[in-house]
Amino acid sequence: MTWLPSSSQSKAKLSRQAKAVPFPTHFMSTNKYWATAEEAFRKGDRSWFPCPAEFYTDMLEVVPPAIMDFHPDFGCYFANGEAWTHTAGGAVHLFLKEKPQPACRMATLQEFIAELEAAPEARG
């Protein structure tokens, strides 16, 4: 039997599936941090925004990181595996860092590498 999206059987199946898998309660807070980073990037703001440890972990688990490493000042840092957009400077990713508290910001890989290589007093 072919399963058709418009059939009454498929609609019943979909409604059961929706009830069987509850939506995570933290979903909206996750979007809030991503949206804050997007808006800041559009305005040219490259500062770090605090985010909860749960968001840091969720972003680490959602897709494999594009890059991931350890830095003495940032702790474990990574770029979300899916690029948000592209600019003349390259792909723009959501970067997350662990220290001194979990934080995130949008940046190109080149921008982030420049920050890693900058003197500690020059970092945001």
C-alpha positions in Angstrom: 0.0 0.0 0.0 1.3 3.4 -0.9 1.5 6.0 1.8 0.1 9.3 0.5 0.4 12.5 2.5 -3.2 13.5 1.8 -4.8 10.2 2.7 -6.8 9.9 5.9 -4.5 7.1 7.1 -1.4 9.2 6.7 -3.0 12.2 8.5 -3.8 9.9 11.4 -0.3 8.5 11.3 1.2 12.0 11.4 -1.0 13.1 14.3 0.1 10.1 16.3 3.8 10.8 15.5 3.4 14.4 16.6 2.0 13.3 19.9 4.7 10.7 20.4 7.6 13.1 20.0 7.1 16.1 22.2 8.8 19.4 21.2 11.7 20.3 23.4 10.8 22.9 26.0 14.0 24.9 25.4 13.5 25.3 21.7 12.4 28.9 21.8 15.3 30.0 24.0 17.7 28.3 21.5 16.3 30.4 18.7 16.6 33.6 20.8 20.4 33.2 21.1 20.8 32.4 17.4 18.6 35.3 16.4 20.6 37.7 18.7 23.8 36.6 17.0 22.3 37.0 13.6 21.0 40.5 14.3 24.4 41.6 15.8 26.3 40.3 12.7 24.0 42.2 10.4 24.7 45.4 12.4 28.5 44.7 12.3 28.7 43.9 16.0 31.2 41.1 16.6 31.0 40.9 20.4 30.3 37.7 22.2 26.8 37.1 23.7 26.3 35.0 26.8 24.3 31.9 26.3 23.3 29.1 28.6 25.4 25.9 28.8 22.3 24.0 27.4 22.5 26.1 24.2 26.2 25.4 23.9 25.6 21.7 24.3 22.6 21.7 21.9 24.6 23.4 19.2 27.4 21.0 19.6 25.1 18.0 19.2 22.8 19.3 16.5 25.3 18.8 13.6 29.0 17.9 13.5 31.1 21.1 14.1 32.8 22.7 11.1 35.8 23.2 13.3 36.4 22.4 17.0 39.5 22.9 19.2 40.7 24.0 22.6 42.1 27.4 23.4 43.4 28.4 26.9 41.2 31.5 27.0 38.1 30.2 25.3 38.1 26.6 26.5 36.5 24.3 24.0 35.3 26.3 21.0 33.6 25.3 17.8 31.8 26.5 14.7 28.3 25.2 14.1 28.6 22.8 11.1 26.0 24.6 9.0 27.0 27.9 7.6 24.4 30.6 8.3 25.3 32.6 5.2 28.2 33.6 3.0 30.0 36.9 2.6 33.0 38.0 0.5 35.1 36.9 3.5 33.7 33.4 3.4 31.1 31.3 5.2 29.5 32.8 8.3 29.1 30.3 11.2 27.7 30.5 14.7 30.8 30.2 16.9 30.5 29.1 20.5 33.0 29.2 23.3 33.1 27.6 26.7 35.1 30.1 28.8 34.9 32.3 30.8 31.2 31.4 30.4 29.4 29.9 27.4 29.0 32.6 24.7 28.2 32.8 21.0 28.6 35.1 18.0 28.5 34.9 14.2 31.8 35.2 12.4 33.7 34.0 9.3 36.4 31.6 10.0 39.0 34.3 9.1 37.5 36.7 11.7 37.5 34.0 14.3 41.1 32.9 13.6 42.2 36.6 13.8 40.6 36.8 17.3 42.3 33.6 18.4 45.7 35.0 17.3 45.2 38.4 18.8 46.7 39.5 22.1 44.5 38.6 25.1 43.8 42.3 25.9 42.6 42.9 22.3 39.9 40.2 22.5 36.2 41.1 23.0 
